[in-house]
Amino acid sequence: MNKHLEQLIDLSKIDKEIDAFEPQIEAANYKLETAQAKKENLEQEAATYNEEIKAEHLKKQKNELHLAELSAKLEENSRKSADIKTEREMKSLQLEEEIAKEQVTFANEEIARLEKVIENKKDKVAELLEHSSELDSNLAAVKIEVEAKLSEIDKERQKVFIQKQELVSQMNQKGLSFYQKIRRWAKNTTAVEVRNQACMGCYMVINDKIYSEVIKGEEITTCPHCGRILYIEPAEETQEG
């Protein structure tokens, strides 16, 4: 096989190997991000409950204020009863008292209801914070695991990078530029095998003349349909023969 073609094929395989590290890195980071997101969601939920508790406290305070106003009104009506002179005034005062007492009952019931709501929400916040605390321990363990995994991946990736640098240093600039031009759009399918006389990049069948050139491997041959660099693995080449 042509030396330059062999170098391009090797470079394509190395680039593919380098790119294969990205999904591994993403998977490791995703595990950490998922754990962090879970904790953040719990904290956000707790914060939402705390905001709701503030709102319920505000409603309770308004009812307590209204209750104080009603109590003052009832006291005032009690004082007024001593100065009543007509039956009409008495009936009017009694009606006001009945309405005020109904409002007092309602206000007391609403305050009791709001207190229960506040307590329930406080219990929810306590549960969430407890769960969040448990997640802290889990998150710390996940961080250690992910950092170890990323360190391992980085070591492996550095080895492959060194292989690439050594290979690139041996290649001529013209061949490298040609390869990079195709890789810009073909990515990890810059150099592809030919199987059953078809390009494994675009899966189109190539003609006999080009196929013969690929088998010989004396020159760098590209697919007439997609422009990728074509080659046949040695094992397949022997089988074809």
Long-range contacts (C-beta under 8 A, 24 or more apart in sequence): 1-217, 1-231, 1-234, 2-217, 2-218, 2-219, 2-220, 4-171, 4-172, 4-175, 4-220, 5-217, 5-219, 5-220, 5-229, 5-231, 7-167, 7-170, 7-171, 7-175, 8-171, 8-175, 8-178, 8-179, 8-190, 8-191, 8-220, 8-229, 9-191, 9-229, 9-231, 10-167, 11-164, 11-167, 11-168, 11-171, 11-176, 11-179, 11-191, 12-179, 12-183, 12-188, 12-190, 12-191, 12-229, 13-191, 14-160, 14-163, 14-164, 14-167, 15-164, 15-183, 15-188, 15-190, 16-188, 17-160, 18-157, 18-160, 18-161, 18-164, 19-187, 19-188, 21-153, 21-156, 21-157, 21-160, 24-149, 24-153, 25-150, 25-153, 28-146, 28-149, 28-150, 28-153, 29-146, 29-150, 31-142, 31-145, 31-146, 32-142, 32-143, 32-146, 35-135, 35-138, 35-139, 35-142, 36-139, 38-135, 39-132, 39-135, 39-136, 39-139, 42-128, 42-131, 42-132, 42-135, 43-128, 43-132, 45-128, 46-125, 46-128, 46-129, 46-132, 49-121, 49-124, 49-125, 49-128, 50-125, 52-121, 53-118, 53-121, 53-122, 53-125, 56-114, 56-117, 56-118, 56-121, 57-118, 59-110, 59-114, 60-111, 60-114, 60-115, 60-118, 63-107, 63-110, 63-111, 63-114, 64-107, 64-111, 66-103, 66-107, 67-104, 67-107, 67-108, 67-111, 70-100, 70-103, 70-104, 70-107, 71-104, 73-100, 74-100, 74-101, 74-104, 175-220, 178-220, 179-229, 182-222, 182-227, 182-228, 182-229, 186-226, 186-227, 186-228, 189-228, 190-228, 190-229, 191-228, 191-229, 191-230, 191-231, 192-223, 192-228, 192-229, 192-230, 192-231, 193-230, 193-231, 193-232, 193-233, 193-236, 194-230, 194-231, 194-232, 195-236, 199-223, 199-225, 199-226, 199-228, 199-230, 201-226, 201-228, 202-226, 202-228, 206-230, 215-240
